[in-house]
Amino acid sequence: MKKAWKFLGVALCFIGIFTATPNADAKRKNEPEKILYIPHDNRPVVVEQTIDIIERAGYKVIAPPKEILGSREDLGNPDRLWEWLELNTKKDIVAAVISSDSMLYGSLISSRLHNYDRQLILERAELFKDFRNKHKNLPIYVFGSIMRTPRNGNSSGYEEPDYYRNYGANIFRYTALIDKWETEGLTPRENKEIIFLQKLIPARALEDWQERREKNFEANEKLVDMAGEKIFDCLLLGRDDNAPFSQTHKEGRNLAKYGEKISGDKYQTIAGIDEIGLILLTRAINDRTNAQNSVFVSYNTGAGGNTIPTYSDETIDTSINAEFLALGVNRVDNVNRADLILAVNTNPDGKTFEAISSFNNLRAREGTNFFVNSLQTYLNSGAKVSVADIAFANGADNALMEQLKNQKMLFKLQSYAGWNTATNSTGFALSTGILARKMTDNDKNNLLVTRYVDDWAYQSNVRNTVAARLNWIYGAGYYNLLDDKKDDAAEWCEQLLTNFVRNNLPEVTLKNKMRVQFTWNRMFEAEISFR
């Protein structure tokens, strides 16, 4: 989800620490090494924002034009992507990071909605072997998704087959019970419930749902086989929008068992999906430079690492350990031996909430002061600190951000992330924090502004305000399908975001009003830039 900030350094004027050093500028004049990258769709967070991080770390990213990547309405074209890959994998490419969803189906959304037959999907998967044979010495990193299981039709965002709008909640519960039956067993009441749900869900819908998943599962098995054959330097399969009991969790554990003989740094299933492109790009850089990064993880008081976030099937500490393994990063227990501290903002009671809830206000909650004081102690000691803000899903913690602003800590961090799911945030904060050591202060702070405007200003504040006023706008449209209301909603967001930045980010001088576009025709994410 998110925005285009590629030219942020030109569009903004910064003061003090935002000036790049002459030596860093001179170094950037050297020709950067090139990494090829095919994301799983055309959203700014997985295209422009991810590429921006890698290029600010000193590399050139070669990516397909956005018009051949899948979107919400255009499911993408795998054949064109394979052609593009062949034409653009030249001798000066030092690594390739590739979405299997794009190459097999056209995009992440197409992996859920396509009508390709099983044989065609498997034939496309075989093309990875041809690609390896043509580029024997090229490091190849591949990531794909294990199909998600949304909790209901509304949370699916109209990105599942039509029947999911009516029967999504029932399908989710039915598959959750099957998963629970296989792992723990069911109570007598749950046994009756699963029989009832099987009768309630139309047979044709359930058959289609299962058939789609079977094709995805079989394709993922073939990818795992290739990881075992060393076709890939690393394969990550992301468990998209998940729960402790769900069809996604079931398939994830089965795929983990299927590839259990493969080394964990070469293959694993991992919670999340949208952050994995950045994780593997960072891994490619770490492998190329033989980087030795040591990171200490610091949690807020209370449940901390035992928190099981919304949209996940495991504790956040388990997910972070998986990200460490995927990145090739060492986790250390002694803060004094760490190159970076990953500070994770959780709620003491271990619960996570939606950022647009009224609970996400400026009032400090239990744990807010503790977490901020911990950050201040680390920063005062000279440590490098990145913040993963996961107390709320789909946006920043307003109480935390208010204190960071008041204590002038916002731009003392190496990185920050508080967007979408918890692992989206931990993956972005960790990867960006690791790469920040390669950046100028100006570059690092530009990336912080991207996240503050996106996760804090838009996701946790402006989005909710404008969504509540959509009924005031004439014409057809609503939150998930803006249609006629898109332009007026964007104009309101532009004004509110501009005011928010002026009031909360005094380090940033705006020359013009901000620009907002809803390229996916919904309010869940916005593409934000400057006029």
Solvent accessible surface area in square Angstrom, and as a share of the most:
residue,aa,sasa,rsa
1,M,0,0.00
2,K,0,0.00
3,K,0,0.00
4,A,22,0.17
5,W,4,0.01
6,K,85,0.36
7,F,152,0.63
8,L,2,0.01
9,G,35,0.33
10,V,125,0.72
11,A,30,0.23
12,L,7,0.03
13,C,53,0.32
14,F,35,0.15
15,I,109,0.55
16,G,67,0.64
17,I,90,0.46
18,F,7,0.03
19,T,101,0.59
20,A,29,0.23
21,T,77,0.45
22,P,112,0.70
23,N,128,0.66
24,A,22,0.17
25,D,71,0.37
26,A,56,0.44
27,K,149,0.63
28,R,91,0.33
29,K,173,0.73
30,N,102,0.52
31,E,143,0.64
32,P,47,0.30
33,E,67,0.30
34,K,52,0.22
35,I,2,0.01
36,L,0,0.00
37,Y,2,0.01
38,I,0,0.00
39,P,0,0.00
40,H,3,0.01
41,D,1,0.01
42,N,27,0.14
43,R,14,0.05
44,P,3,0.02
45,V,0,0.00
46,V,3,0.02
47,V,8,0.05
48,E,26,0.12
49,Q,5,0.02
50,T,1,0.01
51,I,14,0.07
52,D,7,0.04
53,I,8,0.04
54,I,0,0.00
55,E,40,0.18
56,R,23,0.08
57,A,6,0.04
58,G,28,0.27
59,Y,23,0.09
60,K,80,0.34
61,V,9,0.05
62,I,38,0.19
63,A,28,0.22
64,P,6,0.04
65,P,59,0.37
66,K,64,0.27
67,E,128,0.58
68,I,10,0.05
69,L,3,0.02
70,G,0,0.00
71,S,20,0.13
72,R,26,0.09
73,E,147,0.66
74,D,77,0.40
75,L,58,0.29
76,G,19,0.18
77,N,63,0.32
78,P,3,0.02
79,D,82,0.42
80,R,120,0.44
81,L,0,0.00
82,W,28,0.10
83,E,107,0.48
84,W,31,0.11
85,L,1,0.00
86,E,78,0.35
87,L,132,0.66
88,N,37,0.19
89,T,11,0.07
90,K,132,0.56
91,K,212,0.90
92,D,72,0.38
93,I,13,0.07
94,V,24,0.14
95,A,3,0.02
96,A,0,0.00
97,V,0,0.00
98,I,0,0.00
99,S,0,0.00
100,S,2,0.01
101,D,3,0.02
102,S,1,0.00
103,M,0,0.00
104,L,2,0.01
105,Y,3,0.01
106,G,0,0.00
107,S,0,0.00
108,L,8,0.04
109,I,4,0.02
110,S,1,0.01
111,S,1,0.01
112,R,7,0.03
113,L,45,0.22
114,H,7,0.03
115,N,136,0.70
116,Y,57,0.22
117,D,88,0.46
118,R,86,0.32
119,Q,110,0.49
120,L,65,0.32
121,I,1,0.00
122,L,26,0.13
123,E,86,0.39
124,R,16,0.06
125,A,0,0.00
126,E,62,0.28
127,L,66,0.33
128,F,1,0.01
129,K,60,0.25
130,D,67,0.35
131,F,6,0.02
132,R,28,0.10
133,N,89,0.46
134,K,127,0.54
135,H,38,0.17
136,K,141,0.60
137,N,148,0.76
138,L,15,0.08
139,P,43,0.27
140,I,1,0.01
141,Y,3,0.01
142,V,0,0.00
143,F,2,0.01
144,G,1,0.01
145,S,2,0.01
146,I,1,0.00
147,M,3,0.01
148,R,17,0.06
149,T,3,0.02
150,P,7,0.04
151,R,103,0.38
152,N,58,0.30
153,G,8,0.08
154,N,117,0.60
155,S,53,0.34
156,S,2,0.01
157,G,10,0.09
158,Y,62,0.23
159,E,12,0.05
160,E,7,0.03
161,P,13,0.08
162,D,101,0.53
163,Y,42,0.16
164,Y,0,0.00
165,R,121,0.44
166,N,117,0.60
167,Y,64,0.24
168,G,1,0.01
169,A,54,0.42
170,N,35,0.18
171,I,0,0.00
172,F,24,0.10
173,R,89,0.32
174,Y,13,0.05
175,T,5,0.03
176,A,6,0.05
177,L,0,0.00
178,I,31,0.16
179,D,0,0.00
180,K,39,0.16
181,W,155,0.54
182,E,78,0.35
183,T,64,0.37
184,E,123,0.55
185,G,27,0.26
186,L,30,0.15
187,T,66,0.38
188,P,107,0.67
189,R,201,0.73
190,E,26,0.12
191,N,67,0.34
192,K,150,0.64
193,E,53,0.24
194,I,30,0.15
195,I,95,0.48
196,F,123,0.51
197,L,10,0.05
198,Q,104,0.46
199,K,163,0.69
200,L,79,0.39
201,I,2,0.01
202,P,52,0.32
203,A,69,0.54
204,R,207,0.75
205,A,8,0.06
206,L,15,0.08
207,E,111,0.50
208,D,42,0.22
209,W,1,0.00
210,Q,73,0.32
211,E,86,0.39
212,R,27,0.10
213,R,4,0.02
214,E,95,0.43
215,K,19,0.08
216,N,2,0.01
217,F,46,0.19
218,E,60,0.27
219,A,1,0.00
220,N,5,0.03
221,E,43,0.19
222,K,50,0.21
223,L,0,0.00
224,V,2,0.01
225,D,61,0.32
226,M,0,0.00
227,A,5,0.04
228,G,42,0.40
229,E,96,0.43
230,K,166,0.70
231,I,22,0.11
232,F,7,0.03
233,D,46,0.24
234,C,0,0.00
235,L,0,0.00
236,L,1,0.00
237,L,0,0.00
238,G,0,0.00
239,R,19,0.07
240,D,9,0.05
241,D,34,0.18
242,N,4,0.02
243,A,3,0.03
244,P,54,0.34
245,F,59,0.24
246,S,0,0.00
247,Q,29,0.13
248,T,0,0.00
249,H,40,0.18
250,K,38,0.16
251,E,9,0.04
252,G,2,0.02
253,R,69,0.25
254,N,51,0.26
255,L,0,0.00
256,A,44,0.34
257,K,141,0.60
258,Y,103,0.39
259,G,4,0.04
260,E,118,0.53
261,K,198,0.84
262,I,36,0.18
263,S,64,0.41
264,G,30,0.29
265,D,51,0.27
266,K,82,0.35
267,Y,9,0.03
268,Q,25,0.11
269,T,17,0.10
270,I,1,0.01
271,A,2,0.02
272,G,9,0.09
273,I,6,0.03
274,D,10,0.05
275,E,0,0.00
276,I,0,0.00
277,G,3,0.03
278,L,1,0.00
279,I,0,0.00
280,L,0,0.00
281,L,0,0.00
282,T,0,0.00
283,R,12,0.04
284,A,3,0.02
285,I,1,0.00
286,N,6,0.03
287,D,64,0.33
288,R,118,0.43
289,T,58,0.34
290,N,119,0.61
291,A,27,0.21
292,Q,134,0.60
293,N,5,0.02
294,S,21,0.14
295,V,1,0.00
296,F,40,0.17
297,V,12,0.07
298,S,14,0.09
299,Y,43,0.17
300,N,8,0.04
301,T,50,0.29
302,G,58,0.55
303,A,31,0.24
304,G,4,0.03
305,G,14,0.13
306,N,117,0.60
307,T,1,0.01
308,I,83,0.42
309,P,5,0.03
310,T,42,0.24
311,Y,51,0.19
312,S,6,0.04
313,D,15,0.08
314,E,34,0.15
315,T,37,0.21
316,I,0,0.00
317,D,37,0.19
318,T,67,0.39
319,S,1,0.01
320,I,0,0.00
321,N,69,0.35
322,A,15,0.12
323,E,0,0.00
324,F,7,0.03
325,L,76,0.38
326,A,0,0.00
327,L,0,0.00
328,G,43,0.42
329,V,11,0.07
330,N,74,0.38
331,R,84,0.31
332,V,12,0.07
333,D,131,0.68
334,N,65,0.34
335,V,51,0.29
336,N,134,0.69
337,R,155,0.56
338,A,25,0.20
339,D,63,0.32
340,L,8,0.04
341,I,3,0.01
342,L,0,0.00
343,A,1,0.00
344,V,0,0.00
345,N,4,0.02
346,T,2,0.01
347,N,6,0.03
348,P,24,0.15
349,D,90,0.47
350,G,17,0.16
351,K,120,0.51
352,T,22,0.13
353,F,65,0.27
354,E,59,0.26
355,A,1,0.01
356,I,63,0.32
357,S,40,0.26
358,S,108,0.70
359,F,94,0.39
360,N,10,0.05
361,N,53,0.27
362,L,110,0.55
363,R,177,0.65
364,A,46,0.36
365,R,44,0.16
366,E,138,0.62
367,G,9,0.08
368,T,6,0.03
369,N,82,0.42
370,F,100,0.42
371,F,4,0.02
372,V,1,0.00
373,N,90,0.46
374,S,26,0.17
375,L,1,0.00
376,Q,44,0.20
377,T,89,0.52
378,Y,39,0.15
379,L,27,0.13
380,N,113,0.58
381,S,87,0.56
382,G,61,0.59
383,A,31,0.24
384,K,110,0.47
385,V,0,0.00
386,S,0,0.00
387,V,0,0.00
388,A,0,0.00
389,D,1,0.01
390,I,3,0.02
391,A,0,0.00
392,F,4,0.02
393,A,6,0.05
394,N,9,0.05
395,G,0,0.00
396,A,0,0.00
397,D,1,0.01
398,N,7,0.04
399,A,1,0.01
400,L,1,0.01
401,M,0,0.00
402,E,37,0.16
403,Q,33,0.15
404,L,0,0.00
405,K,45,0.19
406,N,94,0.48
407,Q,76,0.34
408,K,154,0.65
409,M,0,0.00
410,L,4,0.02
411,F,14,0.06
412,K,109,0.46
413,L,0,0.00
414,Q,20,0.09
415,S,3,0.02
416,Y,4,0.02
417,A,0,0.00
418,G,1,0.01
419,W,0,0.00
420,N,18,0.09
421,T,14,0.08
422,A,7,0.06
423,T,5,0.03
424,N,3,0.02
425,S,2,0.01
426,T,0,0.00
427,G,0,0.00
428,F,2,0.01
429,A,0,0.00
430,L,0,0.00
431,S,0,0.00
432,T,10,0.06
433,G,4,0.04
434,I,7,0.03
435,L,0,0.00
436,A,5,0.04
437,R,145,0.53
438,K,74,0.31
439,M,22,0.10
440,T,18,0.10
441,D,80,0.41
442,N,31,0.16
443,D,13,0.07
444,K,17,0.07
445,N,0,0.00
446,N,1,0.00
447,L,13,0.06
448,L,2,0.01
449,V,1,0.00
450,T,4,0.03
451,R,14,0.05
452,Y,0,0.00
453,V,1,0.01
454,D,0,0.00
455,D,0,0.00
456,W,5,0.02
457,A,0,0.00
458,Y,0,0.00
459,Q,0,0.00
460,S,7,0.05
461,N,42,0.21
462,V,6,0.04
463,R,6,0.02
464,N,61,0.31
465,T,51,0.30
466,V,0,0.00
467,A,27,0.21
468,A,78,0.61
469,R,77,0.28
470,L,9,0.04
471,N,139,0.71
472,W,183,0.64
473,I,12,0.06
474,Y,210,0.80
475,G,33,0.31
476,A,64,0.50
477,G,18,0.17
478,Y,102,0.39
479,Y,57,0.22
480,N,18,0.09
481,L,55,0.27
482,L,0,0.00
483,D,71,0.37
484,D,94,0.49
485,K,13,0.06
486,K,67,0.29
487,D,111,0.57
488,D,68,0.35
489,A,0,0.00
490,A,10,0.08
491,E,100,0.45
492,W,76,0.27
493,C,0,0.00
494,E,9,0.04
495,Q,82,0.36
496,L,49,0.24
497,L,0,0.00
498,T,1,0.01
499,N,58,0.30
500,F,29,0.12
501,V,1,0.01
502,R,135,0.49
503,N,111,0.57
504,N,19,0.10
505,L,0,0.00
506,P,95,0.60
507,E,40,0.18
508,V,8,0.05
509,T,69,0.40
510,L,20,0.10
511,K,130,0.55
512,N,74,0.38
513,K,64,0.27
514,M,0,0.00
515,R,102,0.37
516,V,5,0.03
517,Q,66,0.29
518,F,4,0.02
519,T,80,0.47
520,W,10,0.03
521,N,15,0.08
522,R,15,0.06
523,M,0,0.00
524,F,45,0.19
525,E,6,0.03
526,A,2,0.01
527,E,26,0.12
528,I,0,0.00
529,S,32,0.21
530,F,31,0.13
531,R,142,0.52
